């Protein structure tokens, strides 16, 4: 009899413990779900923060600016500042008036406008551009200076105070090279080889 009572009591105790064990299992399942969701959200946030190329098809990138910079450089050196019949040969008067910001003489291929962006066919609200002509106007070998058109002597000189029209126009490019795109074209101006440098940002 005592043995049966003990067995019955043991069985009752086990049955009484069953709901508690089920509650523990449910608690572990909720905890596992919370850890899994935390890991999933952490990975998702990592992907969006550290892989910006994932969204590159939906935003304008450097490739688009490169194409536009090349188009501006080609337009200036193959017709706007000279004649399409003689590409890469710049006309002195068209070039001087372009950098002075004056109305273009007849035969020049650019429009008159208030900003350099308007003169090369860009929207000033969306893009910034700087155009500079550089070359060697001194006796120093392989010098690369910003040039100036001296109206008195009708020749290219190193840019300085009182030299005439300095052959640079537009805003100052950013110091960080990654924020800008540059296109270079070697042309002839007044019988001298010079470099037209177009920077967009």
C-alpha positions, 0 to 999 in steps of 0.5 A: 500500500505504501509503495502504491501511494509513493508511486501515485505521489511520484506520478502526480508530482511528474504530471504537476511538473509537465506544464512547467517544462512546457513553459520553459520550452516556450521561453526558449523558443521566444528567446531563439526567435529574438536572437534570430531576428536580431542577427537578421536585422544586423546583417540587413543594416550592415548590407545597406550601410557598407555596400553602397554599390547595391543602390548605384543603379538608382543614383547618378555616379562618377561614370555619368560625370565622366561622360559629361566632362569628356563631352564638354572637353571635346566640344570646347576643343573641336568646335566651340573655341575654333572651327570643326574643320580644324579640331584641336586648333583654338582660335585666339579671339574666341578663346580670349572672349570665352575666358573673359566672359564676353559675347562671342565673336562671329564664327565661335561655337559657344553661346553667350551666357552669365556662367561658364556652365551656360556657355558650355551647355550645362545646367548651373543648378546641377553641375559645376565646371572649371575650364583652364588652359595650361602650358609652358610659357617660361624657359623652365623645362616641362613647366605647367602653368595657368596661361594668360593671353597678353593683348598687347603682345598677342601671345601667351604668357604665364598668368600673373597680375596685369597680364591680360585675360587669364585663361581660367574660368569657373569655380574652384574645384574641390581639394578632394580629387575623389569628388571631381572628374577631370578631362584633358585635351592637348590643343594648339593655341597661337602656334603653341601646344597647350592643355585644356583642363576641364574639371566637373564636380 
